[in-house]
Amino acid sequence: MSQPPQQQGFGAPYEPRPGVYGDPGRPQPGPQPGPYGQQPGPYGQPPQPPYGYPPQPQPPNRPSGGRSRGRLVGLVAAVLAGVLVIGAGVWFVVGGDDGPDGRKPVAEGTTEPGQPGAGSSRKKTPAAEAAEINKGREEGEAKVRWIQKNGVDLPLGAAALGPWITGDTVAKAMHRTVSGYSLEDGSRKWSLRLPTDVCAAPTRPTADGKIVIGLLADTSADRNCDKLQMIDLATGEAGWSVTIDRAVHNDDLRFVIMAISGDVVTIGGLRRAEAYRVSDGKHLWGKLPGPCEVEGFAGGAVMLASVICPAQSKGAIDREVRRIDPVTGRTLWTYKVRKDWNVDAFYSVDPPVIFLRNGPLVGGTSAIAVLNDDGTARSQPVPGGDTLEGLCPGKERELGWNLDICTGAAVDTETDTLYVTTKRRPVGRTERRPVVRWFTNDVVAFDMSTGKKKWKVPSPATQTLMPLRVEGGKVLMYLSPPDPKTKDVGGGIMALGPQGGTPQPILRHPASAAATERTFDEPIVLHEDGRSLLMIPQVSGDTDEEEMERRTMIAFGD
């Protein structure tokens, strides 16, 4: 069976809140404002043991204008539960964000942010920067097609949700705007202003290019994400809208997980589950039958749910994975998770590949469960001395993260191979302030039938490899650029066959772009048809100028 359609995602700093059956469950967003904290997609994110979460750190004080900005992201990452899901690619590009008045921002010459590896601090437009990079590229290296900067003064930063692709348009949502851009040159095609903040969205749209996003019902302090808005991504036209009645379950919706499967969008979270038809907004079903409650859904070709149930022991809980009929809400099969283990996320829904964790994110134990099509256990990959880890950049957002957004693994059903990254290892650091560390890692291949390790391939020094998807019998991986001391080397897209060996480049990003590419820390990486795109999921800066000048997209390819 094939992998689910690929697209991209979310996650965020959260304040702990008691969940069902006395379990804290997933962390919840704090009511205080803060920086709105990737997703695999068309080009191509610690609790206390066992389930408690430490308090959320407060934003650091900043001298610039008295505003605290998005650097809170780095502080909260260590307190977040890991969510690891496979995502694969489909190529898309995303344009810049719109100004407060709905006009497209103009890329005027301003001072380049002083970020590590950003190169010269002289004033230059993104177009001039791309031209300068291309002037220095060597034979065999792809050109920079375009670069975009934020260009918008945001309230304490903002998360970029999406991108979602349909036809020749790619769209993303940020703060109070959803915009669509040309795939060819990144120019804006349409923009839809929203009455309140975007607070959630599915990882992928419907096949005909519709998306349903979550909005704050109002701007009050409770910040409940209880309004749904359907949008046609081809035209930017707003469709149906509905406000969820929270009084029915006497709960709040500050943290929700959204997913789309077929023509159905689901909204999951502690104490509730709702499903609506995307095409016309009809409510299809609510809470699942029985005493169990849904933690969240993962969408795509198959809809899976992470479910919490009361155990026989008083105050204890059991966790399950269920395949759900998206139209009726009926459970098709159930997989019982081992006692004391959490469902972090899904690498793949078809076939089901689940990331599990026992204990805290730091110091806890992780495992991967591969299931058969009927939900029975198939294998558990045995990592040996390796620690497997995916990439969930969306966890830096002050929004709920979806269960199907992470990269770092790829499934090849033809050769029965699962490719997964290992945890990054620090191999160097800068001496300047702020300190920047450099990492490397490995890619490990497992037999999905037996769980046995096939081989392990290391990344080059000070570089990391991140699996995106399988294409033509080979796993495609993003290779990050090296540290600044390594000259004449850039990032790019690499390919590796099921037998392992040495990864081969299929798209070489120019070495002259490495300084700019290094500023895209843990980006969303997409690749298709000889092109690639890097996108940051969180736009922020220590000053208004740095936030405005933040490079948000860079596209490569001839």
C-alpha positions in Angstrom: 0.0 0.0 0.0 1.2 3.5 -0.7 2.1 6.2 1.8 -0.4 8.9 2.6 -0.4 12.1 0.5 2.4 14.3 1.7 2.3 17.9 2.9 3.3 19.6 6.1 2.7 21.2 10.1 2.7 22.4 13.8 3.5 22.4 17.5 4.2 24.8 20.4 5.1 25.8 23.9 2.4 24.7 26.3 1.2 25.2 29.8 0.4 22.0 31.6 -3.3 21.2 32.3 -4.9 18.1 33.8 -6.4 15.8 31.2 -8.9 13.0 31.1 -8.8 10.4 33.8 -6.2 12.4 35.8 -3.6 12.2 33.0 -2.0 15.5 31.9 -2.2 14.3 28.3 -0.6 16.6 25.8 0.6 19.9 27.0 -1.8 22.9 26.6 -1.1 26.4 25.4 -0.8 29.0 28.1 -3.2 31.8 28.2 -0.5 34.5 28.1 0.6 35.9 24.7 3.9 34.8 23.3 5.6 33.9 20.1 3.5 31.8 17.9 5.8 29.1 17.9 7.6 21.9 9.9 5.4 19.7 7.7 6.3 17.6 5.0 4.7 18.4 1.9 4.6 19.0 -1.7 8.4 19.8 -1.9 9.1 16.8 -0.2 9.1 18.9 15.4 9.9 17.0 28.4 7.4 15.8 30.3 8.3 14.7 33.8 8.1 10.9 34.3 5.8 9.5 33.5 3.4 12.1 32.1 3.8 15.3 34.0 5.1 18.5 32.3 7.3 21.1 33.9 6.2 24.8 34.0 6.5 26.8 30.9 9.5 29.2 30.8 8.7 32.9 30.6 10.0 35.0 27.6 13.4 36.6 28.2 13.5 40.4 28.7 14.7 42.2 25.6 16.1 45.7 25.5 14.7 46.6 22.1 11.6 48.7 22.6 10.5 46.7 25.6 9.2 43.9 23.5 9.8 40.2 24.2 10.1 38.3 21.0 10.3 34.8 19.5 13.5 33.6 21.2 11.2 32.0 23.8 11.1 29.2 21.2 14.5 28.0 22.1 13.7 27.9 25.8 10.5 25.9 25.6 11.8 23.2 23.2 13.2 21.2 26.0 9.8 20.9 27.8 7.8 19.6 24.9 6.7 16.1 24.4 8.1 14.7 21.2 5.7 14.3 18.2 7.3 12.3 15.4 5.4 11.6 12.2 6.5 10.8 8.7 5.9 13.3 6.0 6.9 13.2 2.4 7.1 15.6 -0.4 5.2 17.3 -3.1 6.8 20.4 -4.5 5.4 23.8 -3.7 6.7 27.3 -3.0 5.4 29.9 -0.7 5.5 33.7 -1.0 6.0 36.4 1.6 3.4 37.6 4.0 1.0 40.4 3.6 1.1 43.7 5.4 -1.5 44.8 8.0 -3.5 46.6 5.4 -3.7 43.5 3.1 -1.2 44.9 0.6 1.8 42.8 -0.5 4.9 44.0 1.3 7.7 45.5 -0.8 11.2 44.1 -0.5 13.0 47.3 0.2 16.7 47.4 0.9 17.4 47.2 4.6 20.0 45.8 6.9 20.4 42.0 6.8 19.7 40.4 10.2 23.0 39.6 12.0 22.4 35.9 12.3 25.2 33.3 12.5 26.2 32.4 9.0 24.1 35.1 7.4 27.1 36.6 5.7 27.4 40.3 5.1 25.3 42.7 7.0 25.1 45.2 4.2 21.7 46.3 2.9 20.3 44.2 0.1 17.0 43.1 -1.2 16.1 39.4 -1.4 16.3 39.6 -5.2 19.8 41.1 -5.0 20.8 38.5 -2.5 19.7 35.7 -4.8 21.5 37.3 -7.8 24.7 37.5 -5.7 24.4 33.9 -4.7 23.9 32.8 -8.2 26.9 34.8 -9.4 29.1 32.6 -7.1 27.6 29.2 -7.9 29.7 26.5 -9.5 29.0 24.1 -12.3 26.5 21.4 -11.3 24.9 23.5 -8.6 21.3 24.6 -8.8 20.5 28.3 -8.8 18.5 30.1 -6.2 15.1 30.7 -7.9 14.0 33.3 -5.3 14.3 34.4 -1.7 11.5 35.9 0.3 11.6 37.8 3.6 8.9 38.4 6.1 8.3 42.1 5.5 5.6 42.3 8.2 5.7 43.7 11.7 4.1 40.9 13.7 2.8 40.9 17.3 5.5 38.9 19.1 6.2 36.8 16.0 3.9 34.4 14.3 3.6 30.8 13.1 3.3 30.1 9.4 0.8 27.2 8.9 0.7 25.2 5.8 1.8 25.3 3.0 -1.0 23.8 1.1 -0.8 23.3 -2.6 -3.5 23.1 -5.3 -2.9 23.4 -9.0 -0.3 26.2 -9.6 -1.0 27.8 -6.2 0.5 27.3 -2.8 -1.1 28.9 0.3 -0.2 29.4 3.9 -1.8 31.0 6.9 -0.1 33.4 9.3 -1.5 35.5 12.1 -4.7 36.9 10.6 -4.1 36.3 6.9 -4.3 33.4 4.5 -2.5 34.0 1.2 -2.0 32.1 -2.1 1.2 32.4 -4.2 2.3 31.3 -7.6 4.4 28.1 -7.7 6.6 29.5 -10.4 7.9 32.8 -9.0 6.3 33.1 -5.5 4.2 36.2 -6.5 1.0 36.7 -4.5 -2.1 35.5 -6.3 -4.7 36.2 -3.5 -5.0 37.2 0.1 -7.8 36.6 2.6 -7.9 38.7 5.7 -9.3 37.0 8.9 -11.1 38.5 11.8 -9.0 36.8 14.5 -5.8 34.7 14.8 -5.3 31.4 13.1 -4.9 28.8 15.9 -4.8 25.4 14.1 -5.0 23.8 10.7 -4.7 20.3 9.1 -1.5 19.1 7.7 -2.9 18.6 4.2 -5.9 19.9 2.2 -8.5 17.9 0.4 -7.7 16.5 -3.1 -9.7 19.4 -4.7 -7.8 22.1 -2.8 -10.0 22.9 0.2 -8.7 23.6 3.7 -10.5 24.2 7.0 -8.6 26.3 9.5 -9.2 26.9 13.2 -9.6 30.5 14.4 -10.0 32.1 17.8 -13.7 32.8 18.3 -12.7 36.1 19.8 -9.6 37.9 21.0 -10.3 37.5 24.8 -7.8 36.0 27.2 -9.2 32.5 27.0 -7.9 32.1 23.4 -10.2 29.2 22.6 -9.7 27.8 19.1 -13.4 27.1 18.5 -14.2 28.6 15.1 -13.8 26.8 11.8 -13.4 28.4 8.5 -13.3 26.6 5.1 -11.2 28.2 2.3 -10.9 27.4 -1.4 -7.1 27.4 -1.9 -7.4 27.9 -5.6 -9.3 31.2 -5.4 -8.8 32.4 -1.8 -12.6 32.5 -1.3 -14.0 31.9 2.1 -16.7 29.2 2.4 -18.7 27.9 5.3 -17.9 28.8 8.9 -19.1 27.4 12.2 -18.4 28.0 15.9 -18.1 24.8 18.0 -20.4 24.7 21.0 -18.0 24.2 23.9 -20.8 24.0 26.4 -21.8 20.6 25.1 -18.7 19.0 26.7 -18.0 21.8 29.2 -14.4 22.0 27.9 -12.0 24.5 26.3 -10.4 24.3 22.9 -7.1 26.1 23.5 -5.3 23.1 22.1 -6.7 21.1 19.1 -5.3 18.6 16.6 -6.8 18.8 13.1 -6.7 16.3 10.2 -8.3 15.8 6.8 -9.1 12.4 5.3 -11.1 12.5 2.1 -13.9 15.1 2.4 -13.8 15.0 6.2 -12.0 17.3 8.6 -11.7 16.2 12.3 -10.9 18.3 15.3 -9.5 16.3 18.2 -8.3 17.1 21.6 -8.8 16.4 25.3 -12.4 15.7 26.0 -13.8 15.9 22.5 -13.8 14.9 18.9 -15.8 16.5 16.1 -16.0 15.8 12.3 -17.4 18.0 9.6 -17.7 17.5 5.8 -15.3 19.9 4.1 -17.4 20.5 1.0 -20.5 21.8 2.8 -19.7 22.1 6.5 -22.2 19.4 7.6 -21.5 18.0 11.1 -21.0 14.3 10.7 -20.3 13.0 14.2 -19.0 13.9 17.6 -17.6 12.0 20.6 -16.8 8.3 19.9 -19.0 5.7 21.5 -18.0 4.4 24.9 -15.9 5.8 27.8 -12.7 6.5 25.7 -11.7 9.9 24.6 -9.8 11.1 21.5 -6.4 12.7 21.9 -6.1 13.5 18.2 -6.4 12.3 14.7 -3.9 11.7 11.9 -5.2 12.1 8.3 -4.4 11.1 4.8 -5.3 7.9 2.9 -6.3 6.4 6.2 -7.6 8.1 9.4 -6.0 7.0 12.7 -6.8 8.2 16.2 -4.8 8.3 19.4 -7.3 7.3 22.1 -7.2 7.4 25.9 -9.4 4.9 27.9 -10.0 4.3 31.6 -8.1 1.3 32.9 -9.3 -1.3 35.4 -7.0 0.2 38.1 -8.5 3.3 39.7 -7.0 6.5 38.2 -5.0 4.6 35.6 -5.4 4.9 31.8 -4.9 2.8 28.7 -3.8 4.1 25.4 -5.0 2.8 22.0 -4.6 3.5 18.3 -7.7 3.1 16.3 -8.5 3.2 12.6 -11.6 5.4 12.2 -14.1 5.6 9.3 -13.9 9.3 8.7 -17.5 9.6 7.5 -19.2 7.7 10.3 -16.7 7.8 13.1 -17.0 4.0 13.4 -13.9 2.2 14.7 -12.5 -0.3 12.2 -9.8 -1.8 14.3 -8.0 -1.2 17.6 -4.3 -1.6 18.6 -3.6 -1.7 22.3 -0.5 0.3 23.3 1.8 -1.3 25.9 1.2 -0.2 29.5 2.9 3.1 30.5 3.7 4.0 26.9 2.4 7.1 25.1 1.5 7.5 21.4 3.6 10.5 20.3 2.7 10.5 16.6 2.5 8.6 13.4 5.3 8.3 10.9 2.9 6.8 8.4 -0.8 5.9 8.4 -0.7 3.6 5.4 0.9 1.3 6.5 0.6 2.3 10.2 4.0 3.2 11.7 3.6 4.7 15.2 6.2 6.4 17.4 5.8 5.5 21.0 7.5 6.9 24.2 7.9 5.7 27.8 8.8 8.4 30.2 10.1 11.9 29.5 11.3 13.3 26.2 14.8 13.8 27.8 15.9 10.5 29.3 12.8 8.5 28.3 12.6 5.5 26.1 11.4 5.6 22.5 10.1 2.8 20.3 8.5 2.4 16.8 5.6 0.0 16.2 4.9 -1.2 12.7 1.3 -2.6 12.2 -0.4 -4.7 9.7 -3.4 -3.3 7.7 -5.8 -4.8 10.2 -4.1 -3.1 13.2 -2.3 -6.2 14.5 1.4 -5.9 15.5 3.8 -6.6 12.7 7.3 -5.6 14.0 9.2 -3.3 16.3 12.4 -1.9 14.8 15.4 -2.7 17.0 17.7 0.3 17.0 20.5 -1.3 19.0 22.7 1.5 20.4 21.1 4.2 18.2 18.5 6.6 19.4 15.9 7.3 16.7 14.5 10.7 16.4 12.4 12.6 13.8 12.2 16.3 13.2 9.1 18.2 14.4 9.8 21.9 13.8 6.2 22.7 14.4 6.7 22.1 18.2 8.2 25.6 18.3 4.8 27.1 17.6 2.4 28.4 20.3 -0.2 26.3 18.7 -1.4 22.7 18.8 0.8 20.3 16.8 -0.8 17.7 14.6 -0.1 14.0 14.8 1.0 13.8 11.1 3.5 16.6 10.6 7.0 15.4 11.4 9.8 14.5 9.0 12.8 12.2 9.6 11.4 8.9 8.4 10.3 7.4 5.1 8.4 4.2 4.2 9.2 2.1 1.2 6.4 -0.5 0.8 8.0 -2.1 -2.3 11.2 -3.1 -0.5 9.6 -3.3 3.0 12.1 -0.7 4.3 11.7 1.9 6.9 14.3 4.7 6.9 14.7 6.7 10.2 17.2 9.3 11.4 19.1 9.1 14.6 19.3 11.8 17.2 21.6 14.6 16.3 25.0 14.6 17.9 26.8 17.9 18.6 30.2 18.1 16.7 31.1 21.8 17.1 30.1 25.3 18.1 30.7 28.9 17.4 32.6 31.1 19.8 30.5 34.1 19.2 27.3 35.1 21.0 24.8 33.7 20.8 26.5 30.3 20.7 25.5 28.1 17.8 26.1 24.4 17.8 26.6 22.1 14.8 25.4 18.6 14.6 25.6 15.4 12.6 23.5 12.2 12.6 22.9 8.9 10.8 20.2 7.4 8.7 19.2 3.8 9.7 17.2 1.4 7.5 15.0 -1.4 9.0 13.2 -4.3 7.6 9.5 -3.6 8.4 8.6 -7.3 8.5 11.3 -8.3 11.1 12.3 -5.1 12.7 16.0 -5.9 12.0 18.4 -3.2 11.1 19.6 -3.4 7.5 22.3 -0.8 7.6 23.3 2.7 8.9 24.8 5.5 6.8 26.5 8.5 8.6 26.0 12.1 7.5 29.1 14.2 6.6 30.7 16.1 9.5 28.7 19.1 10.8 25.9 18.1 8.4 22.6 16.2 8.9 20.5 14.0 6.7 16.7 14.1 7.0 14.6 11.5 5.0 11.7 13.1 3.1 10.1 10.3 1.2 10.7 7.4 -1.1 10.7 7.9 -4.9 11.7 5.5 -7.6 13.0 2.9 -5.1 15.3 5.4 -3.4 14.9 7.5 -0.2 15.2 11.2 -0.8 16.9 13.1 2.0 17.7 16.7 2.8 21.3 17.4 3.5 21.9 20.5 5.6 24.7 22.9 4.9 27.9 22.5 6.9 29.4 24.8 9.5 30.9 28.1 8.3 34.5 26.7 8.5 33.7 24.2 5.8 34.1 26.0 2.5 32.8 25.2 -1.0 30.0 22.9 0.3 26.3 23.6 0.4 23.2 21.7 1.3 20.9 19.8 -1.1 18.8 16.8 -1.8 20.4 13.3 -1.7 19.2 9.9 -2.8 20.0 6.5 -1.3 18.9 3.0 -2.5 17.5 0.2 -0.3 21.0 -1.4 -0.1 22.6 1.6 1.5 26.0 2.8 0.4 27.0 6.5 -0.2 24.2 9.0 -0.7 24.3 10.6 -4.1 23.3 14.2 -4.8 20.3 14.8 -7.0 20.0 18.5 -6.4 23.0 20.4 -5.2 22.3 23.7 -3.4 25.1 26.2 -4.2 27.9 26.6 -1.7 27.5 30.3 -2.2 24.0 30.0 -0.6 25.2 28.1 2.5 25.4 31.2 4.7 21.8 32.1 3.9 20.7 28.5 4.1 22.2 28.2 7.6 19.7 30.8 8.8 16.9 28.4 8.1 17.2 26.4 11.3 15.2 23.1 11.2 13.3 24.2 8.2 10.4 22.6 6.3 12.1 21.1 3.3 10.3 20.1 0.2 11.5 18.7 -3.1 9.8 17.7 -6.3 10.6 17.8 -10.1 14.1 19.1 -9.7 13.2 21.9 -7.3 13.5 22.3 -3.6 12.2 24.8 -1.0 13.2 25.7 2.5 10.6 27.4 4.7 10.8 28.5 8.4 7.7 27.6 10.5 8.2 30.4 13.0 8.8 34.1 12.1 10.3 36.1 14.9 13.1 38.5 15.7 14.6 40.3 18.6 13.8 43.7 17.1 11.1 44.9 14.7 13.8 45.3 12.0 15.1 41.8 12.4 11.6 40.4 12.3 10.8 42.4 9.1 14.1 41.3 7.4 13.8 37.6 8.4 14.3 35.4 5.4 11.3 33.0 5.4 11.7 31.1 2.0 14.4 30.1 -0.3 13.8 28.1 -3.5 16.3 26.2 -5.5 16.2 24.7 -9.0 16.8 25.4 -12.6 
